[in-house]
């Protein structure tokens, strides 16, 4: 992967690669959310009148893009990775057009606030305390490496209490 030089972060130092090695390029996912009621909390009002504030954050605008240390914003001519609800679908072909001989390394921010989990993820708030529910959960892994089933023989979820006892 290219690295910035010690004295100037704008200059990339190329790695010495063997003949069959490929350069890896880090592609990061950058996103921001802007709300209609963001901004200044002060305003002019006549003396004696109460100030009226908007309730809630207001409408939002979600901006998402892919950045690389080589290309800055990942785009190819008129194609951009941020024009669809699933930007990864566009970003991979664009990367391959720009860097046909390099390997892409995608990095995503999977903060808990995004709630981006697999449907069968083990999330305590989605589990019942007692056995039974409609949910289907992925099997767990015990410290000794053995698999811990999250379901009873009748395919109902075990519930948190039973799982913790095991």
C-alpha positions in Angstrom: 0.0 0.0 0.0 1.4 3.5 -0.8 2.5 5.4 2.3 3.0 9.1 2.9 6.6 10.3 3.2 7.8 11.4 6.6 8.3 15.1 5.7 5.3 15.7 3.4 2.0 13.8 3.7 1.1 14.8 0.1 3.9 12.7 -1.4 3.2 9.0 -1.6 6.1 6.5 -1.4 5.5 3.5 -3.6 6.3 0.1 -2.1 8.9 -2.1 -3.8 6.8 -5.0 -5.1 7.9 -8.3 -6.4 6.9 -9.2 -10.0 3.8 -11.1 -9.1 2.7 -8.9 -6.1 -0.1 -6.4 -6.5 -0.4 -3.0 -4.8 -3.2 -2.7 -2.2 -5.2 0.5 -2.1 -7.3 1.5 0.9 -10.8 2.6 0.0 -12.7 4.3 2.9 -16.4 4.9 3.2 -17.1 8.5 4.2 -20.6 9.6 5.2 -22.3 12.6 6.8 -25.8 13.5 7.8 -27.1 17.1 7.7 -30.3 18.1 9.3 -32.6 21.0 8.3 -32.5 22.4 11.9 -28.7 22.3 12.2 -27.0 25.5 12.7 -27.2 28.6 14.8 -29.4 28.6 17.9 -29.6 32.3 18.3 -31.8 34.7 16.4 -33.4 38.2 16.6 -36.8 38.6 18.3 -38.8 41.6 19.7 -38.3 42.3 23.4 -41.0 40.5 25.5 -41.7 37.8 22.9 -40.8 34.2 23.5 -38.5 32.6 20.9 -40.0 29.8 19.0 -37.6 26.9 18.2 -38.2 24.2 15.7 -38.8 20.8 17.3 -36.7 17.9 16.3 -33.8 17.7 13.9 -35.9 18.3 10.7 -35.4 16.7 7.3 -32.1 15.1 6.7 -29.7 14.7 3.9 -27.4 11.7 3.9 -24.2 12.1 1.9 -22.0 9.0 1.3 -18.9 8.7 -0.7 -15.8 6.5 -1.2 -12.3 7.9 -0.9 -8.8 6.6 -1.7 -5.4 7.8 -0.9 -4.5 7.7 -4.6 -7.6 9.2 -6.3 -9.3 11.2 -3.5 -13.0 10.8 -4.4 -13.6 7.4 -6.1 -15.1 8.3 -9.5 -14.5 7.4 -13.1 -15.4 10.0 -15.7 -19.1 10.6 -15.1 -19.6 7.5 -12.9 -19.7 8.1 -9.1 -20.0 5.6 -6.4 -22.5 7.6 -4.4 -25.4 7.7 -6.8 -27.3 4.7 -5.5 -28.8 3.5 -2.2 -26.2 0.7 -2.2 -23.0 2.6 -3.1 -20.7 -0.5 -2.9 -22.5 -1.8 -6.0 -21.1 1.1 -8.0 -17.8 1.6 -6.2 -16.2 -1.8 -7.0 -16.6 -1.6 -10.8 -15.3 2.0 -10.7 -12.3 0.9 -8.7 -11.6 -1.9 -11.1 -11.6 0.5 -14.1 -9.2 2.9 -12.3 -6.9 0.3 -10.8 -7.2 -2.9 -12.9 -4.0 -4.4 -11.5 -4.3 -3.3 -7.9 -6.3 -4.9 -5.0 -9.0 -2.9 -3.2 -9.2 -2.9 0.6 -12.5 -1.5 1.7 -12.9 -0.1 5.2 -16.3 0.7 6.7 -17.4 2.4 9.9 -19.7 -0.2 11.5 -20.7 1.9 14.5 -23.4 0.4 16.7 -25.5 3.5 15.9 -25.9 2.2 12.3 -27.5 -1.0 13.5 -26.0 -2.7 10.5 -26.1 -6.4 11.6 -26.9 -9.6 9.9 -30.5 -10.7 10.3 -29.4 -13.6 12.5 -26.9 -11.7 14.6 -26.8 -12.4 18.3 -28.2 -9.1 19.7 -29.4 -9.3 23.3 -32.2 -6.7 22.8 -33.8 -9.0 20.1 -33.7 -12.1 22.3 -36.4 -13.1 24.8 -35.4 -13.8 28.4 -37.3 -17.2 28.2 -37.3 -19.7 25.4 -39.5 -19.0 22.3 -40.0 -16.2 19.8 -40.1 -15.8 16.1 -36.4 -14.8 15.8 -33.7 -17.0 14.3 -30.2 -16.5 15.6 -26.7 -17.5 14.5 -25.0 -20.2 16.6 -22.5 -18.9 19.1 -18.9 -20.1 19.8 -17.8 -21.3 23.2 -14.4 -20.4 24.6 -13.2 -23.9 23.9 -14.1 -23.6 20.3 -17.2 -25.7 20.3 -20.4 -24.4 18.7 -23.3 -23.3 21.0 -26.7 -23.7 19.4 -29.1 -20.8 20.0 -32.1 -23.0 19.4 -33.9 -25.8 21.1 -34.4 -29.1 19.3 -37.9 -27.8 18.2 -36.1 -24.9 16.5 -37.4 -22.2 18.9 -34.8 -19.8 20.2 -33.4 -20.7 23.7 -33.7 -17.3 25.3 -31.0 -15.4 27.1 -31.4 -17.1 30.5 -30.8 -20.6 29.0 -27.9 -19.4 26.8 -26.1 -17.9 29.8 -26.6 -21.0 31.9 -24.8 -23.1 29.3 
